[in-house]
Every structure is written in C-alpha cells, then in structure tokens.
Amino acid sequence: MDTGTHIVMGLALGGLATIDPVVFNSPATRESVLIATIIGSQIPDIDTVLKLKNNAAYIRNHRGITHSIPAVFLWPLLIIAFIYPFFPDANLFHLWLWTFIAVFLHVFVDIFNAYGTQALRPFSHQWVALGWINTFDPVIFGLHLIGLLLWAFGLDPRSIFVPIYLIIIGYYIYRFLLRKTICNMIKRRIPNVEQVILSPTMKFFQWRVAVTAKDKFYVARAYRRDIVFFEEYKRVPLPDNPVMDAARKDKNISAFLSFSPVYRWEVEEYNNYTEVRFIDLRYRSNGHYPFVAIVQLDNNLKIISSYTGWIYNKEKLRKKLEVIPN
C-alpha cells in the first residue's frame, strides 16, 4: 500500500488496540502502543531510501528483506527497544503484541497489490503479488480516515474500528471474487493460458490485464465483465548469444528481470552501438508501457549506458541514457 494508507492504518491500529483490556486500562501502555503501531506500520518501507542510490537497487530490494519473515519478528523488537525506555510502566508483552500486529499487517496487505513483496524470504525470493487491491485504494483509505475522524470527535475507538475492520475484511473477499470472475472469463477466451496478471486501477471495476499463454502474451483491459484486448506478442525466449549475455550482466537489466514476470524484448542495431530493450507488459497506460529497462552496448559489447524505471515519454528516456548519435 502507499505511505498515506500505512499511516492511517497505524493510527487506526492504535485505536483498535484498546479492545485489549491491558492496553485500555493502562495509560502508559495505551500511549506507547499508539506510537508503536504508527512506527510499525511504516518501518518495513525504510528501504525506500534505496531510491536515492539508483533505480536498480530500489527495484531489486524494495519490499524485499525488510518485508521478509525474519524482519516481521525483528522490527517489533527494535521498535520496542526504542520506545520502552520512555514508557517503563507499559506492559511489555502487550506493547510487543500490538507492534508485531502493525508490522505483520503492513507486510500482509502489501501482498494484495500488483507490486507485491518478497514476503516468503528467506525460503523463497519469489515475488508474492496477488493483485486484488490497488496500491492506493480509496475505499480502504476512506474507511480509515472516517474512523479516525470519529475518534477525534470523541467516539470510543473500540466501537469504531472493530466494525471498520470487519467491513474491510469483507471488501477484500469481494475483490477476490471479482478478480476470480475476470480470470475465469479470460481463461475461457484464450487457449493454453499459463498465467493471468491483473493490476487494479483507481477505477473500482477497471483492471489492467497481462496474460501469458503457451505461445503468446496478451495485453488487455477489463471493466466489469467487458474485456478489451489491445495487443498480442509472440512469446520469444531470450536468445543465447553474446549480445543478450552482455545485456543481462548490466545491473539495471538484471534488476528488471528479477522483478518483472511478463515482458517482451527488442534489439536494435545502430552504427556505433546496439540497444536492448525490455518492456514490462503489466502497466499499459494510454497506449504506453512505462516500466522498461534499456541497455546500450558498443561494438565490443561494453556497456555504454543503461536505465530501468518508469518513463512516460521518449525524450526523457533519451536524456537519461545520453544516447550517442547513430
């Protein structure tokens, strides 16, 4: 989920924690738990600082080890070590319990969007991205915001957040059933489907669709029960040749390939260099595929420049690559 949603979730969990009698009856525990749930709802995204280094490091590592199984248990201990000295009268176990819930929920809800996490590390480095919920979901954010406003106006948080979270659970179930219906429709229309990737959008009933079949990739949009197919591409495996071998050694290309489950590739030869392009098929927007990885190799197959990330116009991409004249 986005940062704003994680913030309101942390605040809401601080209110929900008052259903715990120990938290409700102990001012020190109640105050420390609220601080801990806010921090715990944010701390796994500390790896966002990798963006300051480069896109390759960010793409390869964001929602990786900080969202792993060991991290879910380690973060609460670190947070408590920071908070508890300021609240020595707080109940240590209940402070840990609600901090753990905050961290766990952060990682748990992140697996339901199209970006996903490596939540199964260290047992698997596979990305878990269920694609039920958009990274920013107005319904989930709105329900939390309403709850916080009611709490601010003096209502008992126990009577607010219990029903709100029951509604959210029902909402997740509904989104699952909606997604399952669309997947079944696609499988009936396309033969030999191996994988259907649905990416929710800000529009409630609209999804981006990328389908992997035996011989082709299909790109489409789904709205309610209507599916519109835009493009289809032959499914061509990466060639085993010197150009592709050199391209795959580049850090940006390597990061892209570690993250993207469905993409097409292109090779263009110019007078002084060869350009290898990888295009992720999941994020088609207004006829454009914004998530790409590109590397330029000289005639000796040495890397001249490369880039991976989200680009919405070619001029910006060329500036980043600093293309040599052909």
ZIWO-V260325 format. One line per field, one symbol per residue. phi: phi as a letter, one per 40 degrees, with the letter a starting at -180 (. if undefined). A space follows every 10 residues. Layout:
phi = ???
This chain:
phi = .ccdcccccc cccccccccc dccccbdccc cccccccccc cbdccccccc dccacccccc bcgbccbccc ccccddcccc cccddcbccc ccccccdccc cccdcdcccc cccccgaccc cccacccbbc gcbcdbbccc cccccccccc ccchcccccc cccccccccc cccccccccc ccdccccccb cfcbabbbbc bccdcbbcbb bbbcbabbba bbbfbbbbcc bbbccbcccc adcccccccc cccccdccbc caabbabbbb cbabbbbbbc ccbdafgbbc cbbbbbbccc gcccaaaaib bbaccccccc cfcccb
